Each structure stands twice: as structure tokens, then as C-alpha cells.
Amino acid sequence: MHKAFASIYEKDGQGANRCDTFNNLIESLKSIRSNTMRVNKMEYELSTLPNEQQQKIIELLEQVV
């Protein structure tokens, strides 16, 4: 699984300077939300869109699965 993210890791630092770890990549996906909002008697879905890095992670995960 970690090999699927090689393209992201290559652009990141090495060793202690690396920011993107597997756990950090997965954590970043947790900020994507979809909620049902209710205001007065109206109800609607509010969804956030993935940012550029999150979209890349999603695409790489889809290739693995």
C-alpha cells in the first residue's frame, strides 16, 4: 500500500524532514466532510471538496483497490 504513494513521497523531504507519512496522508482525508444541514424546515447536504493533495491521494487509492 505504501508503495502506491511513492509519487507523493518523492516530492517530500527525507527522514526527519519528511512531512507526508502514510498516517498523515490518511489523516488529511478525514477532513473531507459530508453533512446534512437543517435550517428552519429546509434540509440540504453540505459537502467539502478534496483539495489538490487529497484528490491525488484518492486517485492513488483507487488504483490500488
N, CA, C and O atoms as CSV, one atom per row, in Angstrom:
chain,resi,resn,atom,element,x,y,z
A,1,MET,N,N,0.822,-1.193,0.000
A,1,MET,CA,C,0.000,0.000,0.000
A,1,MET,C,C,0.864,1.254,0.000
A,1,MET,O,O,0.596,2.194,-0.748
A,2,HIS,N,N,1.894,1.273,0.831
A,2,HIS,CA,C,2.737,2.464,0.929
A,2,HIS,C,C,3.434,2.774,-0.394
A,2,HIS,O,O,3.707,3.938,-0.686
A,3,LYS,N,N,3.720,1.769,-1.182
A,3,LYS,CA,C,4.382,1.976,-2.473
A,3,LYS,C,C,3.491,2.758,-3.427
A,3,LYS,O,O,3.989,3.436,-4.326
A,4,ALA,N,N,2.184,2.670,-3.239
A,4,ALA,CA,C,1.247,3.396,-4.097
A,4,ALA,C,C,1.431,4.899,-3.966
A,4,ALA,O,O,1.073,5.645,-4.877
A,5,PHE,N,N,1.984,5.355,-2.846
A,5,PHE,CA,C,2.157,6.777,-2.595
A,5,PHE,C,C,3.561,7.265,-2.914
A,5,PHE,O,O,3.942,8.361,-2.502
A,6,ALA,N,N,4.327,6.476,-3.633
A,6,ALA,CA,C,5.708,6.832,-3.953
A,6,ALA,C,C,5.811,8.193,-4.626
A,6,ALA,O,O,6.742,8.949,-4.350
A,7,SER,N,N,4.865,8.517,-5.507
A,7,SER,CA,C,4.924,9.807,-6.204
A,7,SER,C,C,4.773,10.977,-5.241
A,7,SER,O,O,5.335,12.046,-5.480
A,8,ILE,N,N,4.024,10.795,-4.159
A,8,ILE,CA,C,3.884,11.852,-3.146
A,8,ILE,C,C,5.137,11.916,-2.290
A,8,ILE,O,O,5.641,12.999,-1.996
A,9,TYR,N,N,5.643,10.742,-1.889
A,9,TYR,CA,C,6.834,10.704,-1.049
A,9,TYR,C,C,8.057,11.286,-1.752
A,9,TYR,O,O,8.892,11.920,-1.106
A,10,GLU,N,N,8.175,11.082,-3.063
A,10,GLU,CA,C,9.327,11.582,-3.819
A,10,GLU,C,C,9.439,13.101,-3.745
A,10,GLU,O,O,10.544,13.644,-3.746
A,11,LYS,N,N,8.315,13.777,-3.683
A,11,LYS,CA,C,8.303,15.245,-3.651
A,11,LYS,C,C,8.499,15.789,-2.242
A,11,LYS,O,O,8.696,16.990,-2.059
A,12,ASP,N,N,8.446,14.912,-1.253
A,12,ASP,CA,C,8.586,15.300,0.139
A,12,ASP,C,C,10.051,15.170,0.552
A,12,ASP,O,O,10.865,14.654,-0.213
A,13,GLY,N,N,10.390,15.628,1.744
A,13,GLY,CA,C,11.762,15.545,2.230
A,13,GLY,C,C,12.166,14.113,2.555
A,13,GLY,O,O,11.431,13.167,2.272
A,14,GLN,N,N,13.328,13.973,3.146
A,14,GLN,CA,C,13.855,12.667,3.533
A,14,GLN,C,C,13.976,12.592,5.049
A,14,GLN,O,O,14.233,13.599,5.709
A,15,GLY,N,N,13.790,11.406,5.595
A,15,GLY,CA,C,13.986,11.171,7.020
A,15,GLY,C,C,13.165,12.092,7.897
A,15,GLY,O,O,11.946,12.182,7.750
A,16,ALA,N,N,13.847,12.788,8.824
A,16,ALA,CA,C,13.169,13.673,9.769
A,16,ALA,C,C,12.532,14.872,9.078
A,16,ALA,O,O,11.633,15.499,9.639
A,17,ASN,N,N,12.981,15.199,7.871
A,17,ASN,CA,C,12.423,16.339,7.139
A,17,ASN,C,C,11.148,15.984,6.383
A,17,ASN,O,O,10.491,16.862,5.825
A,18,ARG,N,N,10.799,14.708,6.362
A,18,ARG,CA,C,9.601,14.267,5.629
A,18,ARG,C,C,8.346,14.709,6.387
A,18,ARG,O,O,8.231,14.500,7.595
A,19,CYS,N,N,7.431,15.310,5.677
A,19,CYS,CA,C,6.162,15.750,6.270
A,19,CYS,C,C,5.057,14.741,6.020
A,19,CYS,O,O,4.209,14.510,6.881
A,20,ASP,N,N,5.069,14.139,4.831
A,20,ASP,CA,C,3.990,13.239,4.450
A,20,ASP,C,C,4.331,11.797,4.800
A,20,ASP,O,O,5.138,11.153,4.130
A,21,THR,N,N,3.704,11.304,5.861
A,21,THR,CA,C,3.801,9.895,6.203
A,21,THR,C,C,2.473,9.253,5.804
A,21,THR,O,O,1.506,9.960,5.520
A,22,PHE,N,N,2.422,7.952,5.780
A,22,PHE,CA,C,1.175,7.264,5.452
A,22,PHE,C,C,0.055,7.722,6.383
A,22,PHE,O,O,-1.053,8.012,5.932
A,23,ASN,N,N,0.349,7.786,7.687
A,23,ASN,CA,C,-0.670,8.212,8.649
A,23,ASN,C,C,-1.131,9.642,8.393
A,23,ASN,O,O,-2.322,9.935,8.500
A,24,ASN,N,N,-0.198,10.538,8.054
A,24,ASN,CA,C,-0.569,11.927,7.760
A,24,ASN,C,C,-1.447,12.014,6.513
A,24,ASN,O,O,-2.379,12.817,6.463
A,25,LEU,N,N,-1.152,11.193,5.511
A,25,LEU,CA,C,-1.961,11.196,4.298
A,25,LEU,C,C,-3.392,10.757,4.604
A,25,LEU,O,O,-4.351,11.359,4.120
A,26,ILE,N,N,-3.527,9.705,5.410
A,26,ILE,CA,C,-4.854,9.218,5.783
A,26,ILE,C,C,-5.569,10.250,6.658
A,26,ILE,O,O,-6.766,10.480,6.488
A,27,GLU,N,N,-4.848,10.868,7.586
A,27,GLU,CA,C,-5.442,11.908,8.435
A,27,GLU,C,C,-5.971,13.068,7.598
A,27,GLU,O,O,-7.020,13.628,7.918
A,28,SER,N,N,-5.270,13.432,6.546
A,28,SER,CA,C,-5.718,14.556,5.721
A,28,SER,C,C,-7.052,14.248,5.043
A,28,SER,O,O,-7.846,15.154,4.789
A,29,LEU,N,N,-7.299,12.970,4.752
A,29,LEU,CA,C,-8.569,12.593,4.132
A,29,LEU,C,C,-9.744,12.731,5.108
A,29,LEU,O,O,-10.889,12.886,4.683
A,30,LYS,N,N,-9.462,12.674,6.399
A,30,LYS,CA,C,-10.523,12.768,7.401
A,30,LYS,C,C,-11.182,14.144,7.438
A,30,LYS,O,O,-12.270,14.289,7.996
A,31,SER,N,N,-10.550,15.141,6.861
A,31,SER,CA,C,-11.136,16.481,6.885
A,31,SER,C,C,-12.191,16.673,5.795
A,31,SER,O,O,-12.869,17.700,5.773
A,32,ILE,N,N,-12.339,15.710,4.897
A,32,ILE,CA,C,-13.382,15.771,3.878
A,32,ILE,C,C,-14.689,15.364,4.552
A,32,ILE,O,O,-14.788,14.286,5.138
A,33,ARG,N,N,-15.674,16.224,4.463
A,33,ARG,CA,C,-16.922,16.003,5.189
A,33,ARG,C,C,-18.144,16.058,4.279
A,33,ARG,O,O,-18.139,16.708,3.234
A,34,SER,N,N,-19.184,15.360,4.707
A,34,SER,CA,C,-20.500,15.446,4.092
A,34,SER,C,C,-21.514,15.421,5.228
A,34,SER,O,O,-21.607,14.441,5.968
A,35,ASN,N,N,-22.269,16.499,5.360
A,35,ASN,CA,C,-23.220,16.622,6.463
A,35,ASN,C,C,-24.591,17.041,5.954
A,35,ASN,O,O,-24.711,17.781,4.977
A,36,THR,N,N,-25.602,16.562,6.623
A,36,THR,CA,C,-26.963,17.020,6.360
A,36,THR,C,C,-27.227,18.219,7.254
A,36,THR,O,O,-27.130,18.125,8.478
A,37,MET,N,N,-27.558,19.333,6.643
A,37,MET,CA,C,-27.799,20.572,7.379
A,37,MET,C,C,-29.302,20.836,7.410
A,37,MET,O,O,-30.004,20.616,6.423
A,38,ARG,N,N,-29.778,21.305,8.545
A,38,ARG,CA,C,-31.188,21.663,8.686
A,38,ARG,C,C,-31.272,23.099,9.169
A,38,ARG,O,O,-30.731,23.448,10.218
A,39,VAL,N,N,-31.953,23.924,8.395
A,39,VAL,CA,C,-32.182,25.316,8.765
A,39,VAL,C,C,-33.675,25.550,8.640
A,39,VAL,O,O,-34.255,25.385,7.567
A,40,ASN,N,N,-34.296,25.941,9.760
A,40,ASN,CA,C,-35.755,26.043,9.822
A,40,ASN,C,C,-36.334,24.700,9.378
A,40,ASN,O,O,-36.087,23.693,10.040
A,41,LYS,N,N,-37.077,24.649,8.307
A,41,LYS,CA,C,-37.644,23.374,7.852
A,41,LYS,C,C,-36.981,22.891,6.572
A,41,LYS,O,O,-37.455,21.949,5.936
A,42,MET,N,N,-35.895,23.531,6.201
A,42,MET,CA,C,-35.175,23.123,4.992
A,42,MET,C,C,-34.012,22.215,5.367
A,42,MET,O,O,-33.362,22.396,6.397
A,43,GLU,N,N,-33.775,21.255,4.522
A,43,GLU,CA,C,-32.678,20.312,4.740
A,43,GLU,C,C,-31.855,20.212,3.455
A,43,GLU,O,O,-32.411,20.130,2.359
A,44,TYR,N,N,-30.529,20.219,3.596
A,44,TYR,CA,C,-29.661,20.099,2.431
A,44,TYR,C,C,-28.346,19.448,2.830
A,44,TYR,O,O,-27.978,19.415,4.005
A,45,GLU,N,N,-27.648,18.933,1.827
A,45,GLU,CA,C,-26.344,18.308,2.038
A,45,GLU,C,C,-25.250,19.340,1.840
A,45,GLU,O,O,-25.259,20.090,0.864
A,46,LEU,N,N,-24.328,19.374,2.751
A,46,LEU,CA,C,-23.169,20.242,2.642
A,46,LEU,C,C,-21.930,19.353,2.607
A,46,LEU,O,O,-21.630,18.655,3.575
A,47,SER,N,N,-21.222,19.384,1.497
A,47,SER,CA,C,-20.038,18.531,1.337
A,47,SER,C,C,-18.828,19.383,1.010
A,47,SER,O,O,-18.905,20.322,0.218
A,48,THR,N,N,-17.708,19.042,1.630
A,48,THR,CA,C,-16.465,19.712,1.279
A,48,THR,C,C,-15.836,18.968,0.110
A,48,THR,O,O,-16.062,17.771,-0.070
A,49,LEU,N,N,-15.065,19.666,-0.662
A,49,LEU,CA,C,-14.364,19.060,-1.791
A,49,LEU,C,C,-12.921,18.784,-1.387
A,49,LEU,O,O,-12.336,19.549,-0.620
A,50,PRO,N,N,-12.344,17.702,-1.895
A,50,PRO,CA,C,-10.943,17.429,-1.577
A,50,PRO,C,C,-10.034,18.488,-2.200
A,50,PRO,O,O,-10.272,18.960,-3.312
A,51,ASN,N,N,-8.984,18.851,-1.452
A,51,ASN,CA,C,-8.002,19.766,-2.023
A,51,ASN,C,C,-7.115,18.990,-3.001
A,51,ASN,O,O,-7.333,17.799,-3.226
A,52,GLU,N,N,-6.143,19.647,-3.566
A,52,GLU,CA,C,-5.308,19.023,-4.607
A,52,GLU,C,C,-4.588,17.779,-4.097
A,52,GLU,O,O,-4.573,16.746,-4.767
A,53,GLN,N,N,-3.995,17.877,-2.916
A,53,GLN,CA,C,-3.274,16.717,-2.377
A,53,GLN,C,C,-4.243,15.583,-2.025
A,53,GLN,O,O,-3.958,14.418,-2.305
A,54,GLN,N,N,-5.369,15.913,-1.422
A,54,GLN,CA,C,-6.354,14.886,-1.080
A,54,GLN,C,C,-6.869,14.186,-2.332
A,54,GLN,O,O,-7.067,12.971,-2.327
A,55,GLN,N,N,-7.085,14.939,-3.395
A,55,GLN,CA,C,-7.555,14.338,-4.637
A,55,GLN,C,C,-6.522,13.365,-5.187
A,55,GLN,O,O,-6.876,12.297,-5.687
A,56,LYS,N,N,-5.243,13.729,-5.098
A,56,LYS,CA,C,-4.162,12.847,-5.559
A,56,LYS,C,C,-4.146,11.553,-4.734
A,56,LYS,O,O,-3.975,10.464,-5.282
A,57,ILE,N,N,-4.327,11.681,-3.418
A,57,ILE,CA,C,-4.355,10.507,-2.533
A,57,ILE,C,C,-5.519,9.597,-2.926
A,57,ILE,O,O,-5.356,8.380,-3.009
A,58,ILE,N,N,-6.688,10.181,-3.165
A,58,ILE,CA,C,-7.872,9.410,-3.548
A,58,ILE,C,C,-7.617,8.672,-4.859
A,58,ILE,O,O,-7.948,7.493,-4.986
A,59,GLU,N,N,-7.032,9.360,-5.825
A,59,GLU,CA,C,-6.737,8.716,-7.111
A,59,GLU,C,C,-5.765,7.553,-6.965
A,59,GLU,O,O,-5.932,6.511,-7.599
A,60,LEU,N,N,-4.743,7.738,-6.118
A,60,LEU,CA,C,-3.786,6.657,-5.896
A,60,LEU,C,C,-4.435,5.476,-5.176
A,60,LEU,O,O,-4.141,4.323,-5.491
A,61,LEU,N,N,-5.304,5.750,-4.224
A,61,LEU,CA,C,-6.013,4.672,-3.528
A,61,LEU,C,C,-6.922,3.904,-4.495
A,61,LEU,O,O,-7.028,2.681,-4.404
A,62,GLU,N,N,-7.566,4.604,-5.404
A,62,GLU,CA,C,-8.446,3.942,-6.369
A,62,GLU,C,C,-7.652,3.013,-7.294
A,62,GLU,O,O,-8.178,1.999,-7.752
A,63,GLN,N,N,-6.407,3.350,-7.565
A,63,GLN,CA,C,-5.568,2.494,-8.407
A,63,GLN,C,C,-5.207,1.203,-7.695
A,63,GLN,O,O,-5.058,0.160,-8.331
A,64,VAL,N,N,-5.067,1.267,-6.377
A,64,VAL,CA,C,-4.675,0.106,-5.578
A,64,VAL,C,C,-5.856,-0.853,-5.408
A,64,VAL,O,O,-5.687,-2.072,-5.441
A,65,VAL,N,N,-7.021,-0.304,-5.232
A,65,VAL,CA,C,-8.209,-1.116,-4.927
A,65,VAL,C,C,-8.783,-1.704,-6.150
A,65,VAL,O,O,-9.785,-2.416,-6.082
